[in-house]
């Protein structure tokens, strides 16, 4: 998909906000290594610029979801530790070695196959053992299998056992009974191991902010971007500064008579003579059709999105005639008012993680 530099729609990413969020997190978790999650193009913020800003702030390493995301970072000149959190096929292990990418193991079958595949390698592959304590996603379920994997890793030269981790499914909720259950399961696994590896990590953003754990490494994700992991359920323990703004401009403004339909399907009809503005952003950019009925800011004033959001454009109802080229704020601050990613998420019935990840490559990112 081509990046549309020659239209006024753009995402603005405040790298200083990201650095401030990291400064607060590093102070909050003194003595622990912090790896930041930059998967999914940095949650829509831009993986490479965010990674470089994070490393300038003093974090230890980076987390991605796929080998290709890690390769992108390496080819941009980043040489910090990179942990891939997704399952990797045996066939791509040579790439993991070439680009010095740490990967997880979740089954004994994979571990044994990896050992065979790496027999001719000139260096060992860094491995983190994934433990499923109740997320049901990836990882060993049985403690005895974790112990077997640890002993096997210590007995071979093809791999280096660098870490062990689990992931909590309810760390962002006020009720912590299930979190405690998962935490206890993980601690029991650790007690059965012959030794502990360099990195023991369970803390995502939510766990880091609201829970105490025995790990020595944090996987800091959504909070780095200034977003509360719980949405609005819990109050963060230190300030978070949102880094992403989404802006555009009015490309056409016209007065439409009463009784005219706006957009596909005529789902909106003017109740009187109305000023209608067109904004060049649509669902192909990740600003989905469910945004109909929500609002944007124009000169600080709330303007409703009327009619269905189109693939490339949307229409808004203006309070008066406004000049073409006037700034439109879809996410961010404008003249004392603000639209947050959380508000957008609530309107479409999802979470702010998904909203930021939906923004397509077609929208250029500008870094300040």
C-alpha positions in Angstrom: 0.0 0.0 0.0 1.4 3.4 -1.0 1.9 5.9 1.8 -0.3 9.0 0.9 2.1 11.8 1.6 0.3 14.2 -0.7 -3.0 14.6 1.2 -3.4 16.3 4.5 -4.3 13.2 6.6 -1.4 12.2 8.9 -0.6 10.6 12.3 1.6 12.7 14.5 3.6 10.8 17.1 5.1 12.6 20.0 8.4 10.8 20.8 8.9 13.0 23.8 5.7 11.6 25.3 7.0 8.1 24.7 10.3 9.0 26.4 8.4 10.5 29.4 6.3 7.4 29.8 9.5 5.3 29.7 11.2 7.5 32.2 8.3 7.0 34.6 8.3 3.2 34.0 12.0 2.9 34.6 11.7 4.8 37.8 8.7 2.6 38.8 10.6 -0.6 38.2 14.1 0.2 39.2 16.5 -2.7 39.0 14.6 -4.5 36.3 15.4 -4.8 32.6 12.7 -3.2 30.4 12.0 -4.6 27.0 9.4 -2.5 25.0 6.8 -4.0 22.7 7.0 -2.6 19.2 5.0 -5.3 17.5 2.3 -4.4 14.9 4.3 -1.4 13.7 4.7 -0.1 17.3 0.9 -0.5 17.9 0.4 1.7 14.9 2.9 4.4 16.0 5.8 3.2 13.8 8.1 0.5 15.0 11.5 1.9 14.0 11.2 5.5 15.2 9.6 4.3 18.5 12.3 1.7 19.0 15.1 4.2 18.6 13.4 6.6 20.9 12.9 3.9 23.5 16.5 2.7 23.3 17.7 6.4 23.7 15.6 6.4 26.9 17.6 3.5 28.4 15.5 0.4 27.8 17.3 -2.9 27.5 15.6 -4.4 24.4 12.6 -4.8 22.2 9.7 -7.3 21.8 8.1 -8.2 18.5 5.5 -10.7 17.3 7.1 -12.1 14.2 10.6 -12.7 12.7 9.9 -10.2 9.9 9.2 -7.4 12.4 12.6 -8.2 14.0 14.3 -8.2 10.7 12.9 -4.8 9.9 14.4 -3.4 13.1 17.8 -5.0 12.4 17.9 -3.7 8.9 17.2 -0.2 10.2 20.5 -0.4 12.2 19.1 -1.4 15.6 21.5 -3.9 17.4 19.8 -4.1 20.8 18.4 -7.4 22.0 15.2 -8.4 20.2 12.7 -11.0 21.6 10.2 -12.5 19.2 7.1 -13.5 21.2 5.4 -15.5 18.5 6.0 -19.2 17.6 8.6 -19.5 14.9 8.7 -22.3 12.3 11.8 -24.6 12.4 12.5 -23.6 8.7 13.2 -20.0 9.6 15.6 -20.7 12.5 18.6 -19.7 10.2 17.1 -16.2 9.9 16.8 -16.0 13.7 20.5 -16.8 14.0 21.5 -14.5 11.1 19.7 -11.5 12.6 20.4 -12.4 16.3 16.8 -12.8 17.3 15.7 -14.5 20.5 12.7 -16.8 20.2 10.3 -18.7 22.4 9.8 -22.5 22.8 6.4 -23.8 23.7 6.6 -27.6 23.1 9.1 -30.4 23.5 8.6 -31.6 19.9 9.7 -28.1 18.6 12.7 -28.1 21.0 14.0 -31.4 19.8 13.4 -30.5 16.1 15.2 -27.2 16.6 18.2 -29.0 18.1 18.5 -31.2 15.1 18.0 -28.3 12.7 20.8 -26.3 14.4 23.4 -29.0 14.5 25.5 -27.3 11.8 25.1 -23.8 13.1 28.2 -21.8 14.1 26.6 -20.2 17.2 23.8 -21.1 19.6 20.3 -19.7 19.3 18.9 -17.7 22.3 15.7 -19.3 23.7 13.0 -18.2 26.2 10.7 -20.9 27.6 7.0 -19.9 27.3 4.8 -21.2 30.2 1.0 -21.2 29.8 -0.3 -20.5 33.3 -3.9 -19.8 32.1 -3.9 -17.6 29.1 -4.4 -20.5 26.8 -2.3 -19.0 24.0 1.2 -20.4 23.8 3.5 -22.2 26.2 4.1 -25.4 28.1 1.1 -26.4 30.3 2.7 -29.1 32.4 5.4 -28.1 34.9 7.3 -31.4 34.3 7.6 -30.5 30.6 9.1 -27.1 31.5 11.6 -28.9 33.7 12.4 -31.3 30.9 12.9 -28.4 28.4 15.2 -26.6 30.9 17.4 -29.6 31.5 17.5 -30.3 27.7 18.5 -26.7 26.9 21.3 -26.9 29.5 22.6 -30.1 27.9 22.9 -29.0 24.3 25.2 -26.6 22.5 22.8 -25.6 19.8 20.7 -23.3 22.0 21.2 -21.0 25.0 18.5 -20.9 27.6 18.2 -17.1 28.2 14.7 -16.7 29.7 11.4 -18.0 30.9 8.1 -16.2 30.9 4.3 -16.3 31.1 1.5 -13.9 30.2 -1.3 -12.8 32.5 -4.8 -12.6 31.1 -6.5 -10.4 33.7 -3.7 -8.1 35.0 -5.8 -5.1 33.9 -8.8 -6.0 36.0 -9.7 -4.9 39.5 -10.5 -8.5 40.5 -7.1 -10.2 40.9 -8.1 -13.7 41.9 -7.2 -15.2 38.5 -4.0 -13.2 38.3 -3.0 -14.6 41.7 -3.7 -18.1 40.4 -1.6 -17.6 37.3 1.2 -16.0 39.4 1.2 -18.9 41.8 1.3 -21.4 39.0 4.3 -19.7 37.5 6.1 -19.5 40.9 5.6 -23.2 41.3 7.1 -23.9 37.9 10.2 -21.8 38.9 10.7 -23.8 42.1 11.0 -27.0 40.1 13.8 -25.8 37.8 17.5 -26.7 38.2 18.3 -23.0 37.9 16.8 -19.7 36.7 17.9 -18.2 33.4 19.0 -14.6 32.9 15.5 -13.2 32.3 12.4 -14.2 34.2 9.5 -12.1 33.0 5.7 -11.9 33.5 5.1 -8.2 33.5 3.2 -6.7 30.6 2.1 -3.0 31.1 -0.8 -3.9 33.3 1.2 -6.2 35.6 4.0 -3.6 35.8 1.6 -0.9 36.9 -0.7 -2.7 39.2 1.0 -5.8 40.5 4.1 -7.0 42.3 5.9 -10.0 40.8 9.2 -11.9 41.1 10.4 -11.3 37.6 13.5 -9.3 36.7 12.3 -8.1 33.3 9.3 -6.1 32.1 7.6 -6.3 28.7 6.3 -2.8 28.5 3.7 -2.3 25.8 0.6 -0.2 25.5 1.5 2.1 28.4 4.7 3.2 26.6 2.3 4.8 24.1 0.5 6.7 26.9 -2.6 4.5 27.0 -4.1 2.9 30.1 -4.0 -0.9 29.8 -7.3 -1.2 31.5 -9.1 1.4 29.5 -11.0 3.2 32.3 -11.3 0.3 34.8 -8.3 1.2 36.9 -6.4 4.4 37.6 -2.7 4.2 36.5 -0.2 4.6 39.3 1.8 7.3 37.4 0.8 9.7 34.6 0.6 8.4 31.1 1.0 10.7 28.1 -0.7 9.7 24.9 1.7 9.9 22.0 -0.6 9.6 18.9 -2.6 12.3 17.3 -4.6 11.8 14.0 -5.3 15.0 12.0 -6.5 16.0 8.5 -8.0 19.0 6.8 -11.3 20.0 5.1 -11.0 19.5 1.4 -14.5 20.6 0.5 -17.2 22.6 2.4 -20.7 23.2 1.0 -24.2 24.2 2.1 -26.6 21.3 1.5 -30.4 21.9 1.4 -32.8 20.3 3.8 -33.9 16.7 3.0 -30.7 15.7 1.2 -29.0 12.4 1.8 -25.4 12.2 2.9 -23.2 9.2 2.1 -23.9 5.6 0.9 -27.3 4.3 1.7 -28.7 7.7 2.6 -28.2 6.8 6.3 -28.2 10.5 7.2 -30.6 13.2 5.9 -30.2 16.9 6.5 -32.9 18.1 8.8 -32.4 21.7 7.6 -29.9 23.6 5.4 -26.6 22.4 6.7 -22.9 23.0 6.2 -21.2 19.7 5.3 -17.4 19.3 5.2 -15.5 16.5 3.5 -12.4 15.0 5.2 -10.0 12.7 3.3 -9.8 9.7 5.5 -11.9 6.5 5.5 -12.0 2.8 6.3 -9.1 2.0 4.0 -7.1 4.0 6.4 -8.4 2.1 9.4 -11.0 4.7 10.3 -13.8 2.3 10.1 -17.5 2.6 9.1 -18.6 2.3 12.7 -17.3 5.8 13.3 -20.5 7.2 11.8 -22.2 9.2 14.5 -19.0 9.9 16.4 -17.3 13.3 16.0 -14.2 15.2 15.2 -12.9 18.6 16.3 -12.8 21.6 14.0 -11.5 24.8 15.6 -12.1 23.2 18.9 -15.8 22.5 18.2 -17.4 19.1 18.2 -18.6 18.1 14.7 -20.6 15.0 14.1 -19.6 12.4 11.4 -22.7 12.2 9.3 -23.5 9.5 6.8 -21.4 6.3 6.4 -17.7 6.6 6.4 -16.5 5.9 2.9 -13.3 4.0 1.8 -11.3 7.2 1.4 -13.5 10.1 2.8 -16.0 11.0 5.4 -18.4 13.9 5.9 -19.0 16.0 9.0 -21.7 18.5 9.9 -20.2 21.9 10.5 -21.7 24.7 12.7 -21.0 27.3 10.0 -19.1 27.8 6.9 -15.4 27.0 7.5 -12.5 27.6 5.1 -11.2 24.7 3.0 -7.8 23.7 4.5 -9.0 24.1 8.1 -7.4 21.5 10.4 -9.6 18.5 11.5 -8.6 16.7 14.6 -9.8 13.1 14.8 -7.6 12.0 17.7 -5.8 14.5 19.9 -6.2 18.0 21.3 -7.6 21.1 19.6 -8.4 24.5 21.3 -8.9 23.0 24.7 -11.0 20.0 23.7 -9.7 16.5 23.2 -10.6 13.2 21.5 -8.9 10.2 22.9 -8.2 6.7 21.5 -10.2 5.4 24.4 -13.3 7.4 23.4 -13.0 6.1 19.8 -12.7 2.6 21.1 -15.8 2.9 23.3 -17.7 4.2 20.3 -17.0 1.2 18.1 -17.1 -1.3 21.0 -13.5 -2.4 21.2 -10.2 -1.5 22.9 -7.7 1.3 22.1 -5.1 -1.3 21.2 -7.2 -2.4 18.3 -8.0 1.2 17.2 -4.3 2.2 17.0 -3.3 -1.0 15.2 -6.0 -0.5 12.6 -4.5 2.6 11.2 -3.1 1.6 7.9 0.3 2.2 6.2 -1.5 4.6 3.8 -1.4 7.3 6.6 2.0 8.9 6.9 3.5 9.1 10.3 5.2 12.4 11.4 7.5 12.4 14.4 8.0 15.3 16.7 
